[in-house]
Amino acid sequence: MGDPIRLEISRMFHCYLLAWRRCLDFSGHSSRKEFWMFMLVHLLVTLMCIALDVGINGMSGLDVGYSVVSTLPMVAIIVRRLHDIDCSGWWGWIFFVPGVGPFVLIYLLARQGCSGIPPMRKAS
């Protein structure tokens, strides 16, 4: 049996890389664990970029560059996570509602997903 900490770190980076590989996939589902592991590694990478920017007198723009480049995978995983809780990906726009929007989105993203099989939708 392997070291459990090393195994969990490996899973974290697997989820992070999976989100990058699926950055143009706005269909399907992403589990709660996959989403939050991506967000944790994304936060760590962002903090490292900020630390490097500060360390070289803020002239590199590394943090801004990473933020711009990582926007697409972030939006895609949010849409897939919303699909997992049986919500339309358009609910991601709720983030922009002043005051409560980000909190509502976090609530939605933290909800437990639907049981394994995506629900059948009526054809329109």
Secondary structure as UniProt FT lines:
FT   HELIX           4..21
FT   TURN            22..24
FT   HELIX           32..55
FT   TURN            56..58
FT   HELIX           62..69
FT   HELIX           71..84
FT   TURN            85..86
FT   HELIX           89..96
FT   TURN            98..100
FT   HELIX           101..110
//
